[in-house]
């Protein structure tokens, strides 16, 4: 039986799946996580500064 997604994946999830389909070294995964976290933290700080 095939599993069906009830909620489609977001564009971010699809991009990450493409990346993680490659054999990425653990150190690269850590660096990517840090980049993503930094990006969203900066975005949140920018939004807070505008308030």
Secondary structure, DSSP 4 states (H G I P E B T S, - for coil): -----SSPPPHHHHHHHHHHTS---HHHHHHHHHHHHHHHHHHHHHHHHH-
